[in-house]
Amino acid sequence: AASAGGESLVEVGNSALYVSGNSEKLTKTYASAGNRRTWTFSTWVYRGKLGTAQGILSADVGAGNWAEIRIHSTDYLWVYFQNAGDGNFQTSPLLRDIGWYHIVVALDTTQAIAENRCKIYINGERVTTFVAKTNPSLNLEQSINDDVAHNIGWTGSGSEYLDGYLAETVFIDGLQLTPASFGQYDSTGTFWTPLSSAAIKGLTFGTNGFYLDNTTNAQTDASGEGNNFTNNNTVVTDTHTPTNIEF
């Protein structure tokens, strides 16, 4: 797990707790589309249940045309665009350990080299092995960051709600970043840990960017961009975080 030992360089105060049985999620529809070709999503996740399909971030424009970052029922990370028809990544590494995972998905479909258009990182390291992979097409404009309904903690259909915790959830509109923008190795140089809240707030978020730091609640954006979410069925905050391992 990302921060299972060593000494953290910073402290994260709160996470957001999602209970799948309560259909808990955060939702937002942007007033206007941001950069649909280039963005970065970062979050820390601690799973409460294994072996179930669970949404992390989804955006749906209908007619079977949606994009998602989710955990598959067989525990791999699944990232796809255009309903997996154009851009589809199913990771060989499985998210089965009891502990926190840092996940970064960094998109830039303007890249001439197909392998650079979608980069996925787990605990600071780029994922290079997949059970299935299709790179997105050049200049693909997919659904995430469009002016459509976005969900955190739900796939957008059925009962595939997240069960567990999310912390330090960040969306960057218009830049393809690396994990070094969000995390660092601890004092032992072994364990991947979060950057400070001040460092995260110093990032360039872009018009539709957000930073859910869970300081006061699960839904308020701390980036300064004012991109607050709507809290559905009461996602609460908790002191179980990547730097405070309670259990």
C-alpha positions as CSV (number, residue, x, y, z in Angstrom):
1,A,0.0,0.0,0.0
2,A,1.1,3.6,-0.6
3,S,1.7,4.7,2.9
4,A,1.7,1.6,5.0
5,G,5.0,2.5,6.8
6,G,7.8,5.0,7.1
7,E,7.2,8.6,8.1
8,S,4.9,10.8,6.2
9,L,6.2,14.2,5.2
10,V,2.7,15.8,5.6
11,E,-0.5,15.0,7.3
12,V,-3.9,14.7,5.6
13,G,-6.7,15.5,8.0
14,N,-9.8,14.0,6.4
15,S,-11.1,11.7,3.7
16,A,-14.6,11.2,2.3
17,L,-16.4,8.0,3.3
18,Y,-18.6,6.4,0.6
19,V,-21.1,3.7,1.7
20,S,-22.3,1.7,-1.3
21,G,-25.4,0.4,0.4
22,N,-26.6,4.0,0.8
23,S,-26.0,4.9,-2.9
24,E,-23.7,7.8,-1.9
25,K,-22.1,10.0,-4.5
26,L,-21.1,13.5,-5.4
27,T,-22.5,15.0,-8.6
28,K,-21.8,18.0,-10.8
29,T,-22.7,19.3,-14.3
30,Y,-20.4,21.9,-15.6
31,A,-21.9,25.1,-17.0
32,S,-19.6,24.8,-20.0
33,A,-17.2,22.2,-21.3
34,G,-13.5,22.4,-20.4
35,N,-10.6,20.8,-22.2
36,R,-11.9,17.4,-23.2
37,R,-8.6,16.4,-24.8
38,T,-6.2,17.2,-21.9
39,W,-6.7,16.8,-18.2
40,T,-5.4,15.0,-15.1
41,F,-7.4,13.3,-12.3
42,S,-5.8,12.3,-9.0
43,T,-7.2,10.6,-6.0
44,W,-6.3,8.4,-3.0
45,V,-8.6,5.4,-2.5
46,Y,-9.0,2.9,0.3
47,R,-11.4,0.1,-0.6
48,G,-14.1,-1.1,1.8
49,K,-15.2,-4.1,-0.4
50,L,-13.3,-6.3,-2.9
51,G,-14.8,-8.1,-5.8
52,T,-17.4,-5.6,-6.7
53,A,-17.7,-3.0,-9.5
54,Q,-17.3,0.5,-8.1
55,G,-17.2,3.9,-9.8
56,I,-14.6,6.5,-9.0
57,L,-15.3,9.2,-11.7
58,S,-17.8,9.0,-14.5
59,A,-19.3,11.4,-17.1
60,D,-22.3,10.4,-19.2
61,V,-23.6,12.1,-22.4
62,G,-26.2,9.4,-23.1
63,A,-26.6,7.1,-26.1
64,G,-24.0,4.7,-24.7
65,N,-21.4,7.4,-25.0
66,W,-19.7,7.9,-21.6
67,A,-16.2,7.8,-19.9
68,E,-15.2,6.3,-16.6
69,I,-12.5,5.6,-14.1
70,R,-13.7,2.7,-12.1
71,I,-12.7,-0.5,-10.2
72,H,-13.8,-3.6,-12.0
73,S,-15.6,-6.5,-10.2
74,T,-12.4,-8.5,-10.6
75,D,-10.4,-5.7,-8.9
76,Y,-8.4,-4.2,-11.7
77,L,-8.5,-0.5,-12.5
78,W,-10.5,0.2,-15.6
79,V,-10.2,3.5,-17.5
80,Y,-12.2,4.0,-20.7
81,F,-13.6,6.7,-23.0
82,Q,-16.5,6.7,-25.5
83,N,-17.9,3.6,-23.7
84,A,-14.6,1.8,-24.2
85,G,-14.9,2.1,-28.0
86,D,-12.1,4.7,-28.2
87,G,-9.6,4.4,-25.4
88,N,-9.8,1.4,-23.0
89,F,-7.3,0.4,-20.3
90,Q,-7.7,-2.6,-17.9
91,T,-4.7,-2.8,-15.6
92,S,-2.8,-6.0,-14.8
93,P,-2.0,-4.8,-11.3
94,L,-5.0,-5.5,-9.0
95,L,-6.2,-3.2,-6.2
96,R,-6.6,-6.0,-3.6
97,D,-4.2,-5.0,-0.8
98,I,-5.7,-3.5,2.3
99,G,-4.4,0.0,2.2
100,W,-4.4,3.3,0.4
101,Y,-3.8,3.5,-3.4
102,H,-2.9,6.7,-5.2
103,I,-4.4,6.8,-8.7
104,V,-3.5,9.3,-11.4
105,V,-5.1,9.3,-14.9
106,A,-3.4,11.9,-17.1
107,L,-5.0,12.4,-20.6
108,D,-3.7,14.3,-23.6
109,T,-5.1,13.1,-26.8
110,T,-3.2,15.8,-28.8
111,Q,0.0,13.7,-28.3
112,A,1.3,12.4,-31.6
113,I,2.6,9.2,-29.9
114,A,-0.4,7.1,-29.1
115,E,1.2,5.6,-26.0
116,N,1.5,9.1,-24.4
117,R,-2.2,10.0,-24.8
118,C,-3.4,8.3,-21.6
119,K,-1.0,7.7,-18.8
120,I,-2.1,5.8,-15.7
121,Y,-0.2,5.7,-12.4
122,I,-0.7,3.7,-9.2
123,N,1.3,4.7,-6.2
124,G,3.6,7.0,-8.2
125,E,4.6,4.4,-10.8
126,R,3.2,4.3,-14.4
127,V,1.2,1.2,-15.2
128,T,2.8,-0.5,-18.2
129,T,1.0,-3.9,-18.2
130,F,-2.6,-4.4,-19.1
131,V,-5.0,-7.2,-19.7
132,A,-6.6,-5.0,-22.4
133,K,-5.5,-1.7,-23.8
134,T,-6.6,0.5,-26.7
135,N,-5.1,4.0,-26.9
136,P,-7.5,6.8,-27.6
137,S,-7.5,8.3,-31.1
138,L,-5.6,11.5,-31.9
139,N,-7.5,14.6,-30.7
140,L,-10.3,12.5,-29.2
141,E,-12.8,14.7,-27.3
142,Q,-14.2,12.4,-24.7
143,S,-17.0,13.0,-22.1
144,I,-15.0,13.8,-18.9
145,N,-14.9,17.6,-18.6
146,D,-17.8,18.1,-20.9
147,D,-20.9,20.0,-19.9
148,V,-22.7,16.8,-18.8
149,A,-23.4,15.1,-15.5
150,H,-20.3,13.9,-13.6
151,N,-20.3,11.5,-10.7
152,I,-17.7,10.8,-8.0
153,G,-18.3,7.5,-6.3
154,W,-20.6,6.0,-8.9
155,T,-20.4,4.6,-12.4
156,G,-23.5,6.4,-13.6
157,S,-25.7,3.4,-13.8
158,G,-27.0,0.6,-11.6
159,S,-25.7,-0.1,-8.1
160,E,-22.0,0.3,-8.9
161,Y,-21.3,2.7,-6.1
162,L,-17.9,3.1,-4.4
163,D,-17.5,1.5,-1.0
164,G,-14.6,3.0,0.8
165,Y,-12.7,6.2,1.2
166,L,-11.4,8.9,-1.2
167,A,-8.9,11.6,-0.2
168,E,-7.1,14.5,-1.9
169,T,-9.3,14.2,-5.0
170,V,-8.0,16.6,-7.7
171,F,-9.0,17.4,-11.3
172,I,-6.8,19.6,-13.5
173,D,-8.4,21.1,-16.6
174,G,-6.0,21.5,-19.5
175,L,-2.8,19.9,-18.3
176,Q,-1.4,16.3,-18.4
177,L,0.6,16.0,-15.1
178,T,2.6,13.3,-13.4
179,P,2.2,11.9,-9.9
180,A,4.9,14.3,-8.7
181,S,2.3,17.1,-8.8
182,F,0.3,15.3,-6.1
183,G,2.7,13.0,-4.1
184,Q,6.2,12.3,-2.9
185,Y,8.2,9.5,-1.2
186,D,8.3,9.5,2.6
187,S,11.4,10.0,4.6
188,T,12.6,6.4,4.0
189,G,12.3,6.9,0.3
190,T,10.1,3.7,0.2
191,F,6.5,4.7,0.6
192,W,4.5,7.1,-1.7
193,T,2.7,9.8,0.3
194,P,0.6,12.9,-0.5
195,L,1.9,16.4,-1.0
196,S,0.8,19.1,1.3
197,S,-2.5,20.9,0.9
198,A,-0.6,24.1,0.2
199,A,1.4,22.4,-2.6
200,I,-1.8,21.1,-4.2
201,K,-3.5,24.6,-4.0
202,G,-0.5,26.0,-5.8
203,L,-1.4,24.0,-8.9
204,T,-3.0,25.5,-12.0
205,F,-6.5,23.9,-11.9
206,G,-8.1,25.5,-15.0
207,T,-11.7,26.6,-15.3
208,N,-13.3,23.2,-14.4
209,G,-10.6,22.0,-12.1
210,F,-11.3,21.2,-8.4
211,Y,-9.7,20.0,-5.2
212,L,-11.8,18.1,-2.7
213,D,-9.7,18.3,0.5
214,N,-12.5,17.2,2.8
215,T,-11.6,19.9,5.3
216,T,-15.2,20.9,6.1
217,N,-17.2,18.4,4.1
218,A,-16.9,16.1,1.1
219,Q,-18.3,18.3,-1.6
220,T,-16.6,21.8,-1.3
221,D,-13.9,22.7,-3.8
222,A,-10.8,24.1,-2.2
223,S,-9.0,25.0,-5.5
224,G,-10.4,28.5,-5.6
225,E,-12.3,27.8,-8.8
226,G,-15.6,27.3,-7.0
227,N,-16.4,24.0,-8.6
228,N,-18.4,22.6,-5.7
229,F,-20.3,19.3,-6.0
230,T,-23.8,18.2,-4.8
231,N,-23.7,15.6,-2.0
232,N,-26.2,12.8,-2.6
233,N,-27.2,10.6,0.3
234,T,-24.7,12.1,2.7
235,V,-21.1,11.3,1.9
236,V,-19.4,12.2,5.2
237,T,-15.8,13.0,6.2
238,D,-13.6,10.7,8.2
239,T,-10.2,10.9,9.8
240,H,-9.0,7.7,8.1
241,T,-6.5,9.1,5.6
242,P,-3.3,8.1,3.7
243,T,-1.3,9.6,6.5
244,N,-3.5,8.4,9.4
245,I,-4.0,4.7,9.1
246,E,-6.7,3.9,11.6
247,F,-7.3,0.3,10.8
